[in-house]
Amino acid sequence: MPEGSEQLEGPVQVDSPEGVGGEVRDEAVQSELDAVQAQQYERIKLRITVANLALSIALPLVFLLAGWSEELRDVVEDWSGSAAVVVLLYVLIVSLALEAFTFPLDIYSGYFVERRFGLSRSKLRLWLADWAKGETLQIVFLVGAIELIYFLLRELPGTWWLVAGAGFTLFFVVLSALAPVLLFRLFFKFEPLPDGELKDRLLALSQRLGVYVRGVYVWMLGDKTRKANAALAGWGRTRRILLADTLIEEHTTDEIEVVLAHEMAHQVHRDIWRGLIIQTALVFIALFVVHLALEAWTEPLGLRSVSDIANLPLLLLVTGAVTLVALPVANGLSRRMERAADRYALEKTGMAGPFASAMERLAKQNLSQKRPNGFVEFVLHSHPSVESRIEFAKEWARAHGKGATEIQ
């Protein structure tokens, strides 16, 4: 196991005032233990992220510079004279080869680490089935994207990136609508939330805020994880409220309502479309930089042309570099939208206390660090830290005369 990742196992024993060992029950001590575990968990996850990043750079670079990419292209060209089939075979072979390298990290991070820290409830075979479905979808999307890019490189070598960017934007819009009714159901079960106070309050909240929802559904996460989540997924007639069963089990009705008010704020503020605009801008920038890189490096690397599938590793490296550079900017904008959604939720519900307690409970349930490293938060976190969100709720309560007892 990585250094510093020891799991805290079993009840902690200390000496009581009478000198007799006893199980720690003090909330402050338990909170400290939770914080230590969260720090260990986040440290392991960060190291895995760095390892995946290193692989995503090293593997394409070696594949390209060692001449293996050209050799593979020659092999698949012997199998078929169709440019589209050559691209398909090349991408499938490269994808499977990459999976052989990344699978150990995937299963370690997604299964063994989650089990070690008591977060996963999934059996190994079920985890493997979900992993296989996820990888299959990823490969299908990847093949489609690369087939489009190389078709456009062959037909429109000067303006391919503009057409590709428009195509990807359309895909993102359609996917955001269809994901809750198609993709999510490949991995999770959903059931209508039974009639009762919680459903009535959430539907009343949506009406009061002017956010149309098709219904409220229980997101059956409990068989796979103890983590909790909530979402307002889809747009138009596919928009629906999704509540994890783990959220319903562990949180009060007030806490769930204010969490959903935060999610609805994103709809009111049109954050989905703002996010799509940001994503689209990054896609166009990345494709344009790829265009420049292919024009500049195809000949020095000894490749045939910009539409030579052997330059795919270069395309992946440049796209990854642009994404990495843009990540802090995108996450910074996301944190601003999340803060605005927090403010909106507090203003519309007035429930600063339940908001703060929901953040505390979610941090414990999801094993999140309440105060992450500042640099890590700046680069990798799309949400403000839990501690800063709780402090924001306290400040809001004081500013609106809620009193010292509003948030404990």
SULSULPE-V218072 format. One record per pair of residues at least 24 apart in sequence whose C-alpha atoms are under 10 Angstrom apart, sorted by the first residue. I is the first residue (numbers start at 0). J is the second residue. If there is no record, write none. Layout:
# SULSULPE-V218072
i:I j:J
i:I j:J
This chain:
# SULSULPE-V218072
i:0 j:43
i:0 j:112
i:1 j:39
i:1 j:42
i:1 j:43
i:1 j:46
i:2 j:39
i:2 j:42
i:2 j:43
i:3 j:38
i:3 j:39
i:3 j:40
i:3 j:42
i:3 j:43
i:4 j:35
i:4 j:36
i:4 j:38
i:4 j:39
i:4 j:40
i:4 j:41
i:4 j:42
i:4 j:43
i:4 j:112
i:5 j:35
i:5 j:36
i:5 j:39
i:5 j:40
i:5 j:115
i:5 j:116
i:6 j:35
i:6 j:36
i:6 j:39
i:6 j:40
i:6 j:112
i:6 j:115
i:6 j:116
i:6 j:117
i:7 j:32
i:7 j:33
i:7 j:35
i:7 j:36
i:7 j:39
i:7 j:115
i:7 j:116
i:8 j:115
i:8 j:116
i:30 j:363
i:33 j:362
i:33 j:363
i:33 j:364
i:33 j:366
i:33 j:367
i:33 j:368
i:34 j:362
i:34 j:363
i:34 j:366
i:34 j:367
i:34 j:368
i:34 j:369
i:34 j:370
i:35 j:366
i:35 j:368
i:36 j:116
i:36 j:363
i:36 j:366
i:36 j:367
i:36 j:368
i:37 j:116
i:37 j:362
i:37 j:363
i:37 j:365
i:37 j:366
i:37 j:367
i:37 j:368
i:37 j:369
i:37 j:371
i:38 j:366
i:38 j:367
i:38 j:368
i:38 j:369
i:38 j:370
i:38 j:371
i:38 j:372
i:39 j:116
i:39 j:366
i:39 j:368
i:40 j:112
i:40 j:113
i:40 j:115
i:40 j:116
i:40 j:366
i:40 j:367
i:40 j:368
i:41 j:366
i:41 j:367
i:41 j:368
i:41 j:371
i:42 j:368
i:42 j:371
i:43 j:108
i:43 j:112
i:44 j:107
i:44 j:108
i:44 j:109
i:44 j:112
i:44 j:113
i:45 j:375
i:45 j:379
i:46 j:108
i:47 j:104
i:47 j:105
i:47 j:107
i:47 j:108
i:48 j:104
i:48 j:108
i:50 j:101
i:50 j:104
i:51 j:100
i:51 j:101
i:51 j:104
i:51 j:105
i:52 j:319
i:52 j:323
i:54 j:97
i:54 j:100
i:54 j:101
i:55 j:97
i:55 j:101
i:55 j:312
i:55 j:315
i:55 j:316
i:55 j:319
i:56 j:312
i:56 j:315
i:56 j:316
i:56 j:317
i:56 j:319
i:56 j:320
i:57 j:316
i:58 j:96
i:58 j:97
i:58 j:100
i:58 j:312
i:58 j:316
i:59 j:93
i:59 j:97
i:59 j:310
i:59 j:311
i:59 j:312
i:59 j:313
i:59 j:314
i:59 j:315
i:59 j:316
i:60 j:312
i:60 j:313
i:60 j:315
i:60 j:316
i:61 j:312
i:62 j:93
i:62 j:309
i:62 j:311
i:62 j:312
i:62 j:313
i:63 j:300
i:63 j:309
i:63 j:310
i:63 j:311
i:63 j:312
i:63 j:313
i:64 j:300
i:64 j:312
i:64 j:313
i:66 j:300
i:66 j:301
i:66 j:302
i:66 j:309
i:67 j:309
i:68 j:93
i:68 j:302
i:68 j:308
i:68 j:309
i:68 j:310
i:68 j:311
i:68 j:312
i:69 j:301
i:69 j:302
i:69 j:303
i:69 j:307
i:69 j:308
i:69 j:309
i:69 j:310
i:70 j:309
i:71 j:308
i:71 j:309
i:72 j:307
i:72 j:308
i:72 j:309
i:72 j:310
i:73 j:309
i:82 j:146
i:82 j:149
i:82 j:150
i:82 j:153
i:82 j:306
i:82 j:307
i:82 j:308
i:83 j:145
i:83 j:146
i:83 j:147
i:83 j:149
i:83 j:150
i:84 j:146
i:85 j:146
i:85 j:308
i:86 j:142
i:86 j:145
i:86 j:146
i:86 j:149
i:86 j:150
i:86 j:307
i:86 j:308
i:86 j:309
i:86 j:311
i:87 j:141
i:87 j:142
i:87 j:143
i:87 j:145
i:87 j:146
i:87 j:308
i:88 j:142
i:89 j:142
i:89 j:308
i:89 j:309
i:89 j:311
i:90 j:138
i:90 j:141
i:90 j:142
i:90 j:145
i:90 j:146
i:90 j:308
i:90 j:311
i:91 j:138
i:91 j:139
i:91 j:141
i:91 j:142
i:93 j:311
i:93 j:312
i:94 j:134
i:94 j:137
i:94 j:138
i:94 j:141
i:94 j:142
i:95 j:134
i:95 j:138
i:98 j:134
i:102 j:130
i:105 j:130
i:106 j:130
i:113 j:224
i:113 j:225
i:114 j:224
i:116 j:366
i:117 j:224
i:117 j:225
i:117 j:226
i:117 j:366
i:118 j:223
i:118 j:224
i:118 j:225
i:118 j:226
i:118 j:364
i:118 j:365
i:118 j:366
i:119 j:221
i:119 j:222
i:119 j:223
i:119 j:224
i:119 j:225
i:119 j:226
i:120 j:220
i:120 j:221
i:120 j:222
i:120 j:223
i:120 j:224
i:120 j:225
i:120 j:226
i:121 j:220
i:121 j:221
i:121 j:222
i:121 j:223
i:121 j:224
i:121 j:225
i:122 j:222
i:122 j:223
i:125 j:223
i:126 j:223
i:128 j:186
i:129 j:185
i:129 j:186
i:129 j:187
i:130 j:186
i:132 j:185
i:132 j:186
i:133 j:182
i:133 j:185
i:133 j:186
i:136 j:182
i:144 j:170
i:145 j:308
i:145 j:311
i:145 j:314
i:146 j:308
i:148 j:286
i:148 j:306
i:149 j:305
i:149 j:306
i:149 j:307
i:149 j:308
i:149 j:311
i:150 j:306
i:151 j:306
i:152 j:290
i:152 j:304
i:152 j:305
i:152 j:306
i:152 j:307
i:153 j:304
i:153 j:305
i:153 j:306
i:153 j:307
i:154 j:306
i:155 j:306
i:156 j:290
i:156 j:294
i:156 j:304
i:156 j:305
i:156 j:306
i:157 j:290
i:157 j:294
i:158 j:287
i:158 j:290
i:159 j:286
i:159 j:287
i:159 j:290
i:160 j:282
i:160 j:283
i:160 j:284
i:160 j:285
i:160 j:286
i:160 j:287
i:160 j:288
i:160 j:289
i:160 j:290
i:161 j:282
i:161 j:283
i:161 j:284
i:161 j:286
i:161 j:287
i:162 j:283
i:163 j:282
i:163 j:283
i:163 j:286
i:164 j:279
i:164 j:280
i:164 j:281
i:164 j:282
i:164 j:283
i:164 j:284
i:164 j:285
i:164 j:286
i:164 j:287
i:165 j:279
i:165 j:282
i:165 j:283
i:167 j:279
i:167 j:282
i:167 j:283
i:168 j:275
i:168 j:276
i:168 j:278
i:168 j:279
i:168 j:280
i:168 j:282
i:168 j:283
i:169 j:279
i:171 j:275
i:171 j:278
i:171 j:279
i:172 j:233
i:172 j:234
i:172 j:271
i:172 j:272
i:172 j:275
i:173 j:233
i:173 j:234
i:174 j:233
i:175 j:232
i:175 j:233
i:175 j:234
i:175 j:237
i:175 j:238
i:175 j:271
i:175 j:275
i:176 j:232
i:176 j:233
i:176 j:234
i:176 j:235
i:176 j:236
i:176 j:237
i:176 j:238
i:177 j:232
i:177 j:233
i:177 j:234
i:177 j:237
i:177 j:238
i:178 j:232
i:178 j:233
i:178 j:237
i:179 j:231
i:179 j:232
i:179 j:233
i:179 j:234
i:179 j:237
i:179 j:238
i:179 j:239
i:179 j:240
i:179 j:241
i:180 j:232
i:180 j:233
i:180 j:237
i:180 j:238
i:180 j:239
i:183 j:218
i:183 j:232
i:184 j:218
i:186 j:219
i:186 j:220
i:187 j:218
i:187 j:219
i:187 j:220
i:187 j:222
i:187 j:223
i:188 j:216
i:188 j:217
i:188 j:218
i:188 j:219
i:188 j:220
i:189 j:215
i:189 j:216
i:189 j:217
i:189 j:218
i:189 j:219
i:189 j:220
i:189 j:241
i:189 j:242
i:189 j:243
i:189 j:244
i:190 j:215
i:190 j:216
i:190 j:217
i:190 j:218
i:190 j:219
i:190 j:241
i:190 j:242
i:190 j:244
i:191 j:215
i:191 j:216
i:191 j:217
i:191 j:218
i:191 j:240
i:191 j:241
i:191 j:242
i:192 j:216
i:192 j:217
i:192 j:218
i:192 j:240
i:192 j:241
i:192 j:242
i:192 j:244
i:193 j:217
i:196 j:252
i:197 j:247
i:197 j:251
i:197 j:252
i:197 j:253
i:197 j:255
i:197 j:256
i:198 j:252
i:198 j:256
i:200 j:252
i:200 j:253
i:200 j:255
i:200 j:256
i:201 j:240
i:201 j:252
i:201 j:255
i:201 j:256
i:201 j:257
i:201 j:259
i:201 j:260
i:202 j:240
i:204 j:256
i:204 j:257
i:204 j:259
i:204 j:260
i:204 j:263
i:204 j:347
i:204 j:348
i:205 j:240
i:205 j:259
i:205 j:260
i:205 j:263
i:207 j:347
i:208 j:260
i:208 j:263
i:208 j:264
i:208 j:266
i:208 j:267
i:208 j:347
i:209 j:263
i:209 j:266
i:209 j:267
i:210 j:235
i:210 j:238
i:210 j:263
i:210 j:264
i:210 j:266
i:210 j:267
i:211 j:235
i:211 j:236
i:211 j:237
i:211 j:238
i:211 j:239
i:211 j:263
i:211 j:266
i:212 j:236
i:212 j:237
i:212 j:238
i:212 j:239
i:212 j:240
i:212 j:263
i:213 j:237
i:213 j:238
i:213 j:239
i:213 j:240
i:214 j:238
i:214 j:239
i:214 j:240
i:214 j:241
i:215 j:239
i:215 j:240
i:215 j:241
i:215 j:242
i:216 j:240
i:216 j:241
i:216 j:242
i:216 j:243
i:216 j:244
i:217 j:241
i:217 j:242
i:217 j:243
i:217 j:244
i:217 j:245
i:217 j:246
i:217 j:247
i:218 j:242
i:218 j:243
i:218 j:244
i:218 j:245
i:218 j:246
i:218 j:247
i:219 j:243
i:219 j:244
i:219 j:245
i:220 j:244
i:220 j:245
i:220 j:246
i:221 j:245
i:221 j:246
i:221 j:248
i:224 j:364
i:224 j:365
i:225 j:249
i:225 j:364
i:225 j:365
i:225 j:366
i:226 j:361
i:226 j:362
i:226 j:363
i:226 j:364
i:226 j:365
i:226 j:366
i:227 j:360
i:227 j:361
i:227 j:362
i:227 j:364
i:227 j:365
i:228 j:258
i:228 j:361
i:228 j:364
i:228 j:365
i:229 j:255
i:229 j:258
i:229 j:259
i:229 j:262
i:230 j:258
i:230 j:259
i:230 j:261
i:230 j:262
i:230 j:263
i:231 j:259
i:231 j:260
i:231 j:261
i:231 j:262
i:231 j:263
i:231 j:264
i:231 j:265
i:231 j:266
i:232 j:262
i:232 j:266
i:232 j:271
i:233 j:271
i:234 j:266
i:234 j:271
i:245 j:364
i:246 j:357
i:246 j:360
i:246 j:361
i:246 j:364
i:249 j:357
i:249 j:360
i:249 j:361
i:249 j:364
i:250 j:353
i:250 j:356
i:250 j:357
i:250 j:360
i:250 j:361
i:251 j:353
i:251 j:356
i:251 j:357
i:252 j:353
i:253 j:348
i:253 j:350
i:253 j:352
i:253 j:353
i:253 j:354
i:253 j:356
i:253 j:357
i:254 j:350
i:254 j:351
i:254 j:352
i:254 j:353
i:254 j:354
i:254 j:355
i:254 j:356
i:254 j:357
i:254 j:358
i:254 j:360
i:255 j:353
i:255 j:354
i:255 j:357
i:256 j:344
i:256 j:348
i:256 j:350
i:256 j:353
i:256 j:354
i:257 j:341
i:257 j:343
i:257 j:344
i:257 j:345
i:257 j:347
i:257 j:348
i:257 j:349
i:257 j:350
i:257 j:351
i:257 j:352
i:257 j:353
i:257 j:354
i:257 j:355
i:257 j:357
i:258 j:340
i:258 j:341
i:258 j:344
i:258 j:345
i:258 j:353
i:258 j:354
i:258 j:357
i:258 j:358
i:259 j:344
i:260 j:340
i:260 j:341
i:260 j:343
i:260 j:344
i:260 j:345
i:260 j:346
i:260 j:347
i:260 j:348
i:261 j:337
i:261 j:338
i:261 j:339
i:261 j:340
i:261 j:341
i:261 j:342
i:261 j:343
i:261 j:344
i:261 j:345
i:261 j:347
i:261 j:348
i:261 j:354
i:262 j:337
i:262 j:340
i:262 j:341
i:262 j:343
i:262 j:344
i:263 j:340
i:263 j:343
i:263 j:344
i:264 j:336
i:264 j:337
i:264 j:339
i:264 j:340
i:264 j:341
i:264 j:342
i:264 j:343
i:264 j:344
i:264 j:347
i:265 j:336
i:265 j:337
i:265 j:339
i:265 j:340
i:265 j:341
i:265 j:343
i:266 j:340
i:267 j:340
i:267 j:343
i:268 j:336
i:268 j:339
i:268 j:340
i:268 j:343
i:269 j:336
i:270 j:333
i:270 j:336
i:270 j:337
i:270 j:340
i:273 j:332
i:273 j:333
i:273 j:336
i:274 j:329
i:274 j:332
i:274 j:333
i:274 j:336
i:277 j:328
i:277 j:329
i:277 j:332
i:277 j:333
i:278 j:329
i:281 j:318
i:281 j:321
i:281 j:322
i:281 j:325
i:281 j:326
i:281 j:329
i:282 j:318
i:282 j:321
i:282 j:322
i:284 j:318
i:284 j:321
i:284 j:322
i:284 j:325
i:285 j:314
i:285 j:317
i:285 j:318
i:285 j:319
i:285 j:320
i:285 j:321
i:285 j:322
i:285 j:325
i:286 j:314
i:286 j:317
i:286 j:318
i:286 j:321
i:287 j:318
i:288 j:314
i:288 j:317
i:288 j:318
i:288 j:320
i:288 j:321
i:289 j:313
i:289 j:314
i:289 j:315
i:289 j:316
i:289 j:317
i:289 j:318
i:289 j:321
i:290 j:314
i:290 j:317
i:291 j:317
i:292 j:317
i:293 j:317
i:323 j:378
i:323 j:379
i:324 j:378
i:325 j:378
i:326 j:377
i:326 j:378
i:326 j:379
i:326 j:380
i:326 j:381
i:327 j:374
i:327 j:375
i:327 j:376
i:327 j:377
i:327 j:378
i:327 j:379
i:327 j:380
i:327 j:381
i:328 j:377
i:328 j:378
i:329 j:378
i:329 j:379
i:329 j:380
i:329 j:381
i:330 j:376
i:330 j:377
i:330 j:378
i:330 j:379
i:330 j:380
i:330 j:381
i:330 j:382
i:330 j:383
i:331 j:376
i:331 j:377
i:331 j:378
i:331 j:379
i:331 j:380
i:331 j:381
i:331 j:382
i:331 j:383
i:332 j:381
i:332 j:382
i:333 j:380
i:333 j:381
i:333 j:382
i:333 j:383
i:334 j:376
i:334 j:377
i:334 j:380
i:334 j:381
i:334 j:382
i:334 j:383
i:334 j:384
i:335 j:381
i:335 j:382
i:335 j:383
i:336 j:381
i:336 j:382
i:336 j:383
i:337 j:381
i:337 j:382
i:337 j:383
i:337 j:388
i:338 j:382
i:338 j:383
i:338 j:387
i:338 j:388
i:338 j:391
i:341 j:388
i:341 j:391
i:341 j:392
i:342 j:388
i:342 j:391
i:342 j:392
i:342 j:395
i:345 j:392
i:345 j:395
i:345 j:396
i:346 j:395
i:346 j:396
i:346 j:399
i:349 j:395
i:349 j:396
i:349 j:399
i:349 j:401
i:350 j:392
i:350 j:396
i:350 j:401
i:350 j:405
i:350 j:406
i:351 j:389
i:351 j:391
i:351 j:392
i:351 j:393
i:351 j:394
i:351 j:395
i:351 j:396
i:351 j:397
i:351 j:401
i:351 j:405
i:351 j:406
i:352 j:389
i:352 j:392
i:352 j:393
i:352 j:396
i:352 j:401
i:352 j:404
i:352 j:405
i:352 j:406
i:352 j:407
i:353 j:392
i:353 j:405
i:353 j:406
i:354 j:388
i:354 j:389
i:354 j:392
i:354 j:393
i:354 j:406
i:355 j:385
i:355 j:386
i:355 j:388
i:355 j:389
i:355 j:390
i:355 j:391
i:355 j:392
i:355 j:393
i:355 j:405
i:355 j:406
i:355 j:407
i:356 j:389
i:356 j:406
i:356 j:407
i:357 j:389
i:358 j:384
i:358 j:385
i:358 j:386
i:358 j:388
i:358 j:389
i:359 j:385
i:359 j:386
i:359 j:388
i:359 j:389
i:361 j:385
i:362 j:386
